[in-house]
């Protein structure tokens, strides 16, 4: 039996892809909150070499922050970002850690619960999803778990799967093919050749990188331990935070994602923008 080898428990990873001066007030707020709450953790920015990280580092002072430079092909669009988290590059760079917390600049952390969540031994956990995805349908029904913008990942497990490039490349190819067929100019073919039915089957095995880890991987790797929605709602909220707060006995989770996008009015009671850092 192979024994896992790591020297530290968890790294906090913040992907950045645009000049610091283009950050919004809410993104500045999120970084300042991370500095305040996760000050005892190892924090890394992952970015293309073209990014000037000077102010990104300055905003987290006096914390020591690591910089991981990655290929430009991993940045600039959602599809490019998917490549980063479906490649072994980042997981391999941080293989001396047991876990990584992905914290995008549109995430927000309320308290440091990392030790607790690492102790739960999940391979993957993020905010739960509902049927209807970004526009959940009523009555609300859990679809699964895995929003990647604020997610905890067990690095050794992710390396096992990303090392299987045939599996990863098949997923990427199927995902791109599905995107191509979704174009409106294929409506005629889809209607008369039964492609719509094939696409509905295909959709069960594709998705963006967080859907892949949260929904697809467990179908093929039964050992891959994804948290259940009832557990994940204590970890993070994304869509429908009011409903999740009630389900969580009116307690805030560890963190949240896209708080200024899906329910800004709701979050005003809990998150207060800070603009004291001069860009």
Secondary structure, DSSP 4 states (H G I P E B T S, - for coil): -PPP--SEEEEEEEE--S-GGG--HHHHHHHHHHHHHSTTSEEEEEEETTS--HHHHHHTTTS-EEEEEE-GGGSSSHHHHHHHHHSSHHHHHTTTEEEEEEE-TTEEE-S--HHHHHHTT-SEE--EEETTTTSPPSSP-EEEE--TTEEEEEHHHHHHHHT-HHHHHHHHHHHHHHHHHTSGGGHHHHHHTTHHHHHHHHGGG--SHHHIIIIIHHHH-TT--BPPHHHHTTTEE-SSHHHHHHHTTT---SEEESHHHH-HHHHTTT------S--
